[in-house]
């Protein structure tokens, strides 16, 4: 549906430009934006590769194991219906850790695997409580280091690209707490019906 909306908007814009005689401006904007998008993508790829390397170093140094140890009791509390030691727990923790470092693209495969494992535990065709909680947590996005935003700010020559880290941490903590509270509120409201 979204593709249809975007296609419709593009077609309407092109027809409007042809009627107004501004097609040359549209072509210029199209090609300059495409060039800028490629440049931005290459910059983002380099930052993503750097942080994936840092994650690899953190894994070899045992930092990820330490984070897993720290987060495991919290994850068990958030997802009480997942048995201890189930593979879904490991995928959830890996996803949360990757998201904390702003590696949303690297976190996606782990998130999908976590959902797949949680679906195996559910007999229902609809989403389980764990799946809904995980989706709420993922959507709220706990981020300590917003690497993508920092990379974009660097690409556009920001004087202080990392000055948003403090604000990001505050916003992330508030959004995660809100997501967990709303998840629990709606769960208990539906349970009491």
MARBA-3410 file (N, C-alpha, C, O; in Angstrom, 1 decimal):
193
0.8,-1.2,0.0,0.0,0.0,0.0,0.9,1.3,0.0,0.6,2.2,-0.7 ~ 1.9,1.2,0.8,2.8,2.4,0.9,3.5,2.7,-0.5,3.6,3.8,-0.9 ~ 3.8,1.6,-1.2,4.4,1.8,-2.5,3.4,2.4,-3.5,3.8,3.3,-4.3 ~ 2.2,2.1,-3.4,1.1,2.7,-4.2,1.0,4.2,-3.9,0.9,5.0,-4.8 ~ 1.0,4.5,-2.6,0.9,5.9,-2.2,2.1,6.7,-2.8,1.9,7.8,-3.4
3.4,6.2,-2.6,4.6,6.9,-3.1,4.5,7.0,-4.6,4.8,8.1,-5.2 ~ 4.1,6.0,-5.3,4.0,6.0,-6.8,3.0,7.1,-7.2,3.2,7.8,-8.1 ~ 1.8,7.1,-6.5,0.8,8.1,-6.8,1.3,9.5,-6.6,1.1,10.4,-7.5 ~ 2.0,9.7,-5.5,2.6,11.1,-5.2,3.6,11.5,-6.3,3.6,12.6,-6.7 ~ 4.4,10.6,-6.7,5.4,10.9,-7.7,4.8,11.2,-9.1,5.2,12.1,-9.7
3.8,10.4,-9.5,3.1,10.6,-10.7,2.4,12.0,-10.7,2.5,12.8,-11.7 ~ 1.7,12.3,-9.6,1.0,13.6,-9.5,2.0,14.7,-9.6,1.8,15.8,-10.2 ~ 3.2,14.6,-8.9,4.2,15.6,-8.9,4.8,15.8,-10.3,5.0,17.0,-10.7 ~ 5.0,14.8,-11.1,5.5,14.9,-12.4,4.5,15.5,-13.3,4.8,16.4,-14.1 ~ 3.2,15.1,-13.2,2.2,15.7,-14.1,2.0,17.2,-13.7,1.9,18.0,-14.6
2.1,17.6,-12.5,2.0,19.0,-12.0,3.2,19.8,-12.6,3.0,20.9,-13.1 ~ 4.4,19.2,-12.5,5.6,19.9,-13.1,5.4,20.1,-14.6,5.9,21.1,-15.1 ~ 4.9,19.1,-15.3,4.7,19.2,-16.8,3.7,20.3,-17.1,3.9,21.1,-18.0 ~ 2.7,20.4,-16.3,1.6,21.4,-16.6,2.2,22.8,-16.3,1.9,23.8,-17.0 ~ 2.9,22.9,-15.2,3.5,24.3,-14.8,4.8,24.6,-15.6,5.2,25.8,-15.5
5.3,23.7,-16.3,6.5,24.0,-17.1,7.8,24.0,-16.2,8.8,24.7,-16.5 ~ 7.8,23.3,-15.1,8.9,23.2,-14.2,9.6,21.8,-14.2,10.2,21.4,-13.2 ~ 9.5,21.1,-15.3,10.0,19.8,-15.4,11.6,19.8,-15.3,12.1,18.9,-14.8 ~ 12.2,20.9,-15.8,13.6,21.0,-15.7,14.1,21.1,-14.2,15.1,20.5,-13.8 ~ 13.3,21.8,-13.4,13.6,21.8,-11.9,13.5,20.5,-11.3,14.3,20.1,-10.4
12.4,19.7,-11.7,12.2,18.4,-11.1,13.4,17.5,-11.5,13.9,16.7,-10.7 ~ 13.8,17.5,-12.8,14.9,16.7,-13.2,16.2,17.0,-12.4,16.9,16.1,-12.0 ~ 16.5,18.3,-12.3,17.7,18.7,-11.5,17.6,18.3,-10.1,18.6,17.7,-9.5 ~ 16.5,18.4,-9.4,16.3,18.0,-8.0,16.4,16.5,-7.9,17.0,15.9,-7.0 ~ 15.9,15.7,-8.9,15.9,14.3,-8.9,17.4,13.8,-9.0,17.8,12.9,-8.2
18.2,14.3,-9.9,19.5,13.9,-10.0,20.4,14.3,-8.9,21.3,13.6,-8.5 ~ 20.2,15.5,-8.4,21.1,16.0,-7.3,20.7,15.2,-6.0,21.6,14.9,-5.2 ~ 19.4,14.9,-5.8,19.0,14.1,-4.6,19.6,12.7,-4.7,20.0,12.1,-3.7 ~ 19.6,12.1,-5.9,20.1,10.7,-6.1,21.6,10.7,-5.8,22.0,9.8,-5.1 ~ 22.3,11.7,-6.2,23.7,11.8,-6.0,24.0,11.9,-4.4,24.9,11.3,-3.9
23.2,12.8,-3.8,23.3,13.0,-2.4,23.0,11.7,-1.6,23.6,11.4,-0.6 ~ 22.0,11.0,-2.1,21.6,9.7,-1.4,22.7,8.7,-1.5,22.9,8.0,-0.5 ~ 23.3,8.6,-2.6,24.4,7.6,-2.7,25.6,8.0,-1.8,26.2,7.1,-1.1 ~ 25.9,9.3,-1.8,27.0,9.7,-0.9,26.7,9.5,0.6,27.5,9.0,1.3 ~ 25.5,9.8,0.9,25.0,9.5,2.3,25.1,8.0,2.7,25.5,7.7,3.7
24.6,7.2,1.7,24.6,5.8,2.0,26.0,5.2,2.2,26.2,4.4,3.1 ~ 26.9,5.7,1.4,28.3,5.2,1.5,28.9,5.6,2.9,29.6,4.8,3.5 ~ 28.6,6.8,3.3,29.0,7.3,4.6,28.4,6.5,5.7,29.1,6.1,6.7 ~ 27.1,6.1,5.6,26.5,5.3,6.6,27.0,3.9,6.6,27.1,3.3,7.7 ~ 27.3,3.3,5.5,27.9,2.0,5.4,29.2,2.0,6.2,29.5,1.0,6.9
30.0,3.0,6.0,31.3,3.0,6.7,31.2,3.0,8.2,31.9,2.4,8.9 ~ 30.2,3.8,8.7,29.9,3.9,10.1,29.4,2.6,10.6,29.8,2.1,11.7 ~ 28.5,2.0,9.9,27.9,0.7,10.3,29.0,-0.4,10.4,29.1,-1.2,11.3 ~ 29.9,-0.4,9.4,31.0,-1.4,9.4,31.9,-1.1,10.6,32.3,-2.1,11.3 ~ 32.2,0.1,10.9,33.0,0.5,12.1,32.4,-0.1,13.3,33.0,-0.7,14.1
31.1,0.2,13.6,30.4,-0.2,14.8,30.2,-1.7,14.8,30.2,-2.3,15.9 ~ 30.1,-2.4,13.7,30.0,-3.8,13.7,31.4,-4.4,14.1,31.4,-5.4,14.8 ~ 32.4,-3.7,13.7,33.8,-4.1,14.1,33.9,-3.9,15.6,34.5,-4.8,16.3 ~ 33.5,-2.8,16.1,33.5,-2.6,17.6,32.7,-3.6,18.3,33.2,-4.1,19.4 ~ 31.5,-4.0,17.8,30.8,-5.1,18.4,31.5,-6.4,18.4,31.5,-7.2,19.4
32.2,-6.7,17.3,33.0,-7.9,17.3,34.2,-7.9,18.3,34.4,-8.9,19.0 ~ 34.8,-6.7,18.5,35.9,-6.6,19.5,35.3,-6.8,20.9,35.8,-7.4,21.7 ~ 34.1,-6.1,21.1,33.4,-6.3,22.4,33.0,-7.7,22.7,33.1,-8.2,23.8 ~ 32.7,-8.4,21.6,32.3,-9.9,21.8,33.6,-10.6,22.2,33.5,-11.5,23.1 ~ 34.7,-10.4,21.5,35.9,-11.1,21.8,36.5,-10.8,23.2,37.1,-11.6,23.8
36.2,-9.5,23.6,36.7,-9.1,24.9,35.8,-9.5,26.1,36.2,-9.3,27.2 ~ 34.7,-10.1,25.7,33.8,-10.5,26.8,32.8,-9.5,27.2,32.0,-9.8,28.2 ~ 32.8,-8.3,26.6,31.9,-7.3,27.0,30.4,-7.7,26.7,29.5,-7.4,27.5 ~ 30.2,-8.3,25.6,28.8,-8.7,25.2,28.3,-9.8,26.2,27.1,-9.8,26.5 ~ 29.2,-10.7,26.6,28.9,-11.7,27.6,28.5,-11.0,28.9,27.5,-11.5,29.6
29.2,-10.0,29.3,28.9,-9.2,30.5,27.5,-8.6,30.4,26.7,-8.6,31.3 ~ 27.3,-7.9,29.2,26.0,-7.3,29.0,24.8,-8.3,29.0,23.8,-8.1,29.6 ~ 25.1,-9.5,28.5,24.1,-10.6,28.5,23.8,-11.0,29.9,22.7,-11.2,30.3 ~ 24.8,-11.1,30.7,24.7,-11.4,32.2,23.8,-10.4,32.9,23.0,-10.7,33.7 ~ 24.1,-9.1,32.6,23.4,-8.0,33.2,21.9,-8.0,32.8,21.0,-7.8,33.6
21.7,-8.2,31.5,20.3,-8.1,30.9,19.4,-9.3,31.1,18.2,-9.2,31.1 ~ 20.1,-10.5,31.3,19.3,-11.7,31.4,18.2,-11.7,32.5,17.1,-12.1,32.2 ~ 18.5,-11.2,33.7,17.4,-11.2,34.7,16.3,-10.2,34.3,15.1,-10.5,34.6 ~ 16.6,-9.1,33.7,15.6,-8.1,33.2,14.7,-8.8,32.1,13.5,-8.6,32.1 ~ 15.4,-9.5,31.2,14.7,-10.1,30.1,13.7,-11.2,30.7,12.6,-11.4,30.2
14.2,-11.9,31.6,13.4,-13.0,32.2,12.1,-12.4,32.9,11.0,-12.9,32.8 ~ 12.3,-11.2,33.5,11.1,-10.5,34.1,10.2,-10.0,33.1,8.9,-10.0,33.2 ~ 10.7,-9.4,31.9,9.9,-8.9,30.9,9.1,-10.0,30.1,8.0,-9.7,29.6 ~ 9.8,-11.1,30.0,9.2,-12.2,29.2,9.1,-13.5,30.0,9.8,-14.5,29.8 ~ 8.2,-13.5,31.0,8.1,-14.6,32.0,7.6,-15.9,31.3,7.9,-17.0,31.9
6.9,-15.8,30.2,6.4,-17.0,29.6,7.4,-17.7,28.7,7.1,-18.8,28.2 ~ 8.6,-17.1,28.5,9.6,-17.8,27.7,10.5,-18.6,28.7,11.0,-18.1,29.7 ~ 10.6,-19.9,28.5,11.4,-20.7,29.4,12.9,-20.3,29.5,13.5,-19.8,28.5 ~ 13.5,-20.4,30.7,14.9,-20.0,30.9,15.7,-20.9,30.0,15.5,-22.1,29.9 ~ 16.7,-20.3,29.3,17.6,-21.0,28.5,17.1,-21.2,27.0,17.8,-21.8,26.2
15.9,-20.7,26.7,15.3,-20.9,25.4,16.1,-20.0,24.4,16.5,-18.9,24.8 ~ 16.3,-20.4,23.2,17.1,-19.6,22.2,16.5,-18.2,22.0,17.2,-17.3,21.7 ~ 15.2,-18.0,22.2,14.6,-16.7,22.0,15.2,-15.7,23.0,15.4,-14.5,22.6 ~ 15.6,-16.1,24.2,16.2,-15.2,25.1,17.5,-14.6,24.6,17.7,-13.4,24.7 ~ 18.3,-15.5,24.0,19.6,-15.1,23.5,19.4,-14.1,22.3,20.1,-13.1,22.2
18.4,-14.3,21.4,18.2,-13.4,20.3,17.7,-12.1,20.8,18.0,-11.0,20.3 ~ 16.8,-12.1,21.8,16.3,-10.9,22.4,17.4,-10.0,23.0,17.5,-8.8,22.7 ~ 18.3,-10.7,23.7,19.4,-9.9,24.4,20.3,-9.4,23.3,20.8,-8.2,23.4 ~ 20.6,-10.2,22.3,21.5,-9.7,21.2,20.8,-8.5,20.4,21.5,-7.6,20.1 ~ 19.5,-8.6,20.2,18.8,-7.5,19.6,18.9,-6.2,20.4,19.1,-5.2,19.9
18.6,-6.4,21.7,18.6,-5.2,22.6,20.0,-4.6,22.6,20.2,-3.3,22.5 ~ 21.1,-5.4,22.7,22.4,-4.9,22.7,22.8,-4.2,21.4,23.4,-3.1,21.5 ~ 22.5,-4.7,20.3,22.7,-4.1,19.0,22.0,-2.8,18.9,22.5,-1.8,18.4 ~ 20.7,-2.7,19.4,20.0,-1.5,19.3,20.5,-0.4,20.2,20.5,0.7,19.9 ~ 21.1,-0.9,21.4,21.7,0.1,22.3,22.8,0.9,21.7,23.1,2.0,21.9
23.6,0.2,20.8,24.7,0.8,20.1,24.3,1.5,18.8,25.1,1.8,18.0 ~ 23.0,1.6,18.5,22.5,2.3,17.4,22.6,1.5,16.1,22.6,2.0,15.0 ~ 22.8,0.2,16.2,23.0,-0.7,15.0,21.7,-1.4,14.6,21.6,-2.6,14.6 ~ 20.7,-0.6,14.3,19.3,-1.1,14.0,19.4,-2.1,12.9,18.7,-3.1,12.9 ~ 20.2,-1.8,11.8,20.3,-2.8,10.7,20.9,-4.1,11.1,20.4,-5.2,10.7
21.8,-4.1,12.0,22.5,-5.3,12.5,21.5,-6.0,13.5,21.6,-7.2,13.7 ~ 20.7,-5.3,14.2,19.7,-5.9,15.1,18.6,-6.6,14.5,18.0,-7.5,15.1 ~ 18.2,-6.1,13.3,17.0,-6.7,12.6,17.0,-8.2,12.5,16.0,-8.8,12.8 ~ 18.1,-8.8,12.0,18.0,-10.3,11.8,17.9,-11.0,13.2,17.2,-12.0,13.2 ~ 18.5,-10.5,14.2,18.3,-11.1,15.6,16.9,-10.9,16.1,16.3,-11.8,16.7
16.3,-9.7,15.8,14.9,-9.5,16.2,14.0,-10.5,15.4,13.0,-11.0,16.0 ~ 14.2,-10.7,14.2,13.4,-11.6,13.4,13.5,-13.0,13.9,12.5,-13.8,14.0 ~ 14.7,-13.4,14.3,14.9,-14.8,14.8,14.3,-14.9,16.2,13.7,-15.9,16.5 ~ 14.3,-13.8,17.0,13.6,-13.9,18.3,12.1,-14.0,18.1,11.5,-14.8,18.8 ~ 11.5,-13.3,17.2,10.1,-13.5,16.9,9.8,-14.9,16.4,8.8,-15.4,16.8
10.6,-15.4,15.6,10.4,-16.8,15.0,10.4,-17.8,16.2,9.6,-18.7,16.2 ~ 11.4,-17.6,17.1,11.5,-18.6,18.2,10.3,-18.4,19.2,9.8,-19.4,19.7 ~ 9.8,-17.2,19.4,8.7,-16.9,20.3,7.4,-17.5,19.6,6.5,-18.0,20.3 ~ 7.3,-17.4,18.3,6.2,-18.0,17.6,6.1,-19.5,17.8,5.0,-20.1,17.9 ~ 7.3,-20.1,17.8,7.3,-21.6,18.1,6.7,-22.0,19.4,6.1,-23.0,19.6
6.8,-21.1,20.4,6.3,-21.3,21.7,4.8,-21.1,21.8,4.1,-21.6,22.8 ~ 4.2,-20.4,20.9,2.8,-20.0,20.9,2.0,-21.0,20.1,2.3,-21.3,19.0 ~ 0.8,-21.4,20.6,-0.1,-22.2,19.9,-1.1,-21.4,19.1,-1.8,-21.9,18.2 ~ -1.2,-20.1,19.5,-2.2,-19.2,18.9,-1.7,-18.7,17.5,-0.5,-18.4,17.3 ~ -2.6,-18.4,16.6,-2.2,-17.8,15.3,-1.9,-16.3,15.5,-1.3,-15.7,14.6
-2.4,-15.7,16.6,-2.1,-14.3,16.8,-0.8,-14.1,17.6,-0.2,-15.1,18.1 ~ -0.4,-12.9,17.7,0.9,-12.6,18.5,0.7,-13.0,19.9,-0.3,-12.7,20.5 ~ 1.8,-13.5,20.5,1.7,-13.9,21.9,2.1,-12.6,22.8,2.5,-11.6,22.2 ~ 1.9,-12.8,24.1,2.3,-11.7,25.0,3.7,-11.3,24.8,4.1,-10.1,24.8 ~ 4.6,-12.3,24.7,6.1,-12.0,24.5,6.3,-11.3,23.2,7.2,-10.4,23.2
5.7,-11.7,22.2,5.9,-11.0,20.9,5.5,-9.6,20.9,6.2,-8.7,20.4 ~ 4.4,-9.3,21.6,3.9,-7.9,21.7,4.8,-7.1,22.5,5.2,-6.0,22.2 ~ 5.3,-7.7,23.6,6.2,-6.9,24.5,7.5,-6.7,23.7,8.1,-5.6,23.8 ~ 8.0,-7.7,23.0,9.3,-7.5,22.2,9.1,-6.4,21.2,10.0,-5.6,20.9 ~ 8.0,-6.4,20.5,7.7,-5.4,19.5,7.6,-4.0,20.1,8.2,-3.1,19.5
7.0,-3.9,21.3,6.9,-2.6,21.9,8.3,-2.1,22.3,8.6,-0.9,22.2 ~ 9.1,-3.0,22.9,10.5,-2.7,23.2,11.3,-2.3,22.0,12.1,-1.3,22.1 ~ 11.2,-3.0,21.0,11.9,-2.7,19.7,11.5,-1.4,19.1,12.4,-0.6,18.6 ~ 10.2,-1.1,19.2,9.7,0.1,18.6,10.2,1.3,19.4,10.5,2.4,18.8 ~ 10.2,1.2,20.7,10.7,2.3,21.6,12.2,2.6,21.4,12.6,3.7,21.5
12.9,1.5,21.1,14.3,1.7,20.7,15.3,2.3,21.7,15.6,3.4,21.6 ~ 15.7,1.5,22.7,16.7,1.9,23.6,18.1,2.1,22.9,18.6,1.2,22.4 ~ 18.5,3.4,22.8,19.8,3.7,22.1,20.7,4.5,23.0,20.3,5.6,23.4 ~ 21.9,4.0,23.2,22.8,4.8,24.0,23.7,5.6,23.0,24.1,6.7,23.4 ~ 24.1,5.0,21.9,24.9,5.7,20.9,24.2,5.7,19.6,24.2,4.7,18.9
23.6,6.8,19.2,22.9,6.9,17.9,23.8,7.0,16.7,24.0,8.1,16.1 ~ 24.4,5.9,16.4,25.5,5.9,15.4,25.0,6.5,14.0,25.7,7.2,13.3 ~ 23.8,6.1,13.6,23.3,6.5,12.3,23.1,8.0,12.3,23.5,8.7,11.3 ~ 22.5,8.6,13.3,22.3,10.0,13.4,23.6,10.8,13.5,23.8,11.8,12.8 ~ 24.6,10.2,14.2,25.9,10.9,14.3,26.5,10.9,12.9,27.1,11.9,12.5
26.4,9.8,12.2,27.0,9.7,10.9,26.4,10.7,9.9,27.1,11.3,9.1 ~ 25.1,10.8,10.0,24.4,11.8,9.1,24.8,13.2,9.5,25.1,14.0,8.6 ~ 24.9,13.5,10.8,25.4,14.8,11.2,26.8,15.1,10.7,27.1,16.2,10.3 ~ 27.6,14.1,10.8,29.0,14.2,10.3,29.0,14.5,8.8,29.8,15.3,8.3 ~ 28.2,13.8,8.1,28.1,13.9,6.6,27.8,15.3,6.2,28.2,15.8,5.2
26.9,15.9,7.0,26.5,17.3,6.7,27.3,18.4,7.5,26.9,19.5,7.6 ~ 28.5,18.0,7.9,29.5,18.8,8.5,29.0,19.6,9.8,29.2,20.8,9.9 ~ 28.4,18.8,10.6,27.9,19.4,11.9,29.2,19.7,12.8,30.2,19.0,12.7 ~ 29.1,20.8,13.5,30.3,21.2,14.3,30.4,20.3,15.5,31.5,20.1,16.0 ~ 29.3,19.8,16.0,29.4,18.8,17.1,28.4,17.7,16.9,27.3,17.7,17.4
28.8,16.7,16.1,27.9,15.7,15.7,27.4,14.8,16.9,26.4,14.1,16.8 ~ 28.2,14.7,17.9,27.9,13.8,19.1,27.1,14.5,20.2,26.9,13.9,21.2 ~ 26.8,15.8,20.0,26.1,16.5,21.1,24.7,16.0,21.4,24.1,16.4,22.4 ~ 24.2,15.2,20.5,22.8,14.6,20.7,22.8,13.4,21.6,21.7,12.9,21.9 ~ 24.0,12.9,22.0,24.0,11.6,22.7,23.2,11.7,24.0,22.4,10.8,24.3
23.4,12.8,24.8,22.7,12.9,26.1,21.2,12.9,25.9,20.5,12.3,26.6 ~ 20.8,13.8,25.0,19.4,13.9,24.7,18.8,12.5,24.2,17.7,12.2,24.6 ~ 19.6,11.8,23.4,19.1,10.5,22.9,18.9,9.5,24.0,18.0,8.8,24.0 ~ 19.9,9.5,25.0,19.8,8.6,26.1,18.5,8.9,26.9,17.8,8.0,27.3 ~ 18.3,10.2,27.2,17.1,10.6,28.0,15.8,10.2,27.2,14.9,9.6,27.8
15.7,10.5,25.9,14.5,10.2,25.2,14.4,8.7,25.1,13.2,8.2,25.1 ~ 15.5,7.9,24.9,15.4,6.4,24.8,14.9,5.8,26.1,14.0,4.9,26.1 ~ 15.4,6.3,27.2,15.0,5.7,28.5,13.5,6.0,28.7,12.7,5.1,29.2 ~ 13.0,7.2,28.4,11.6,7.6,28.6,10.8,6.7,27.7,9.7,6.2,28.1 ~ 11.2,6.6,26.4,10.4,5.8,25.5,10.3,4.3,25.9,9.3,3.7,25.8
11.4,3.7,26.4,11.4,2.3,26.8,10.5,2.1,28.0,9.7,1.2,28.1 ~ 10.6,3.0,29.0,9.8,2.9,30.2,8.3,3.0,29.8,7.5,2.3,30.3 ~ 8.0,4.0,28.9,6.6,4.2,28.5,6.1,2.9,27.8,5.0,2.5,28.0 ~ 7.0,2.4,26.9,6.6,1.2,26.1,6.3,0.0,27.1,5.3,-0.7,26.9 ~ 7.1,-0.2,28.1,6.9,-1.3,29.0,5.6,-1.1,29.9,4.9,-2.0,30.0
5.5,0.2,30.3,4.3,0.5,31.2,3.0,0.3,30.3,2.0,-0.3,30.8 ~ 3.0,0.8,29.1,1.8,0.7,28.3,1.5,-0.8,27.9,0.4,-1.2,27.9 ~ 2.6,-1.5,27.6,2.4,-2.9,27.3,1.8,-3.7,28.5,0.9,-4.5,28.3 ~ 2.3,-3.4,29.7,1.7,-4.1,30.9,0.3,-3.6,31.2,-0.6,-4.4,31.5 ~ 0.0,-2.3,31.0,-1.3,-1.8,31.2,-2.3,-2.4,30.3,-3.4,-2.9,30.7
-2.0,-2.5,29.0,-2.9,-3.1,28.0,-3.1,-4.6,28.2,-4.1,-5.2,28.0 ~ -2.0,-5.2,28.7,-2.0,-6.7,28.9,-3.0,-6.9,30.1,-3.9,-7.8,30.0 ~ -2.9,-6.2,31.2,-3.8,-6.4,32.3,-5.2,-6.0,32.0,-6.1,-6.6,32.5 ~ -5.4,-4.9,31.2,-6.8,-4.5,30.8,-7.4,-5.6,30.0,-8.6,-5.9,30.2 ~ -6.7,-6.2,29.1,-7.3,-7.3,28.2,-7.5,-8.6,29.0,-8.4,-9.3,28.8
-6.6,-8.8,30.0,-6.7,-10.0,30.8,-7.9,-10.0,31.7,-8.6,-11.0,32.0 ~ -8.3,-8.7,32.2,-9.4,-8.6,33.1,-10.8,-8.5,32.3,-11.8,-8.5,33.0 ~ -10.8,-8.5,31.0,-12.0,-8.5,30.3,-12.8,-9.8,30.3,-13.8,-9.9,29.7
END
